[in-house]
């Protein structure tokens, strides 16, 4: 969780970017799972906590939706495998970090272009 919070604290420098991240997360999660994962007024800590809770539910109850979610977010399978190889006991934390990293990139590029 700390790695994800640190990422968001350094990458999201204003409220507008945080709002766009929340919208992007909810859009991608809804397309994959029919569930919105983060309330629109969530803090950085709440974003990470809600994302971890939702990922745990997906892994435990609907594991096939996980691959759909990762595909929609555009996280390469190789990146998932290499990160999980380094931290096999921290699957939810690794997935949370990778998802937030990719979603931040989407928001960043959308604002720069």
Phi, psi and omega in degrees: 000321183298321180296319179292318179295318178299318177302311183293322179296327180273329185270329184256099187266352177213167184297324181298319178293321177297317178298319179293323176297315179299316179298318180294316178300312181296321179299310183291319178294320180296319179298325183271327190232354184065025179227134171274137191261335187228129174295150186295340181253023185289147173276173178301316179299317180293325177300310182295314181297314180296320179297317178297318179298313182295319178296320178298318177298317180297312181298318183284321189252330184221064186300334179291334179288339180296315180295323176298315180299311181297325177294313181297323180283339178077052174257118182299137180302321179299321179295319178298311183297317182293323178289323178288331177297321180287329184224065186296335182274357185239048186301312183296318180295319179296313179297319178301312180299313181296320179295313180295321178299314181292318180294324175296320177298318178300314180295317181299310182294323178298325180278337181273338182267000000 
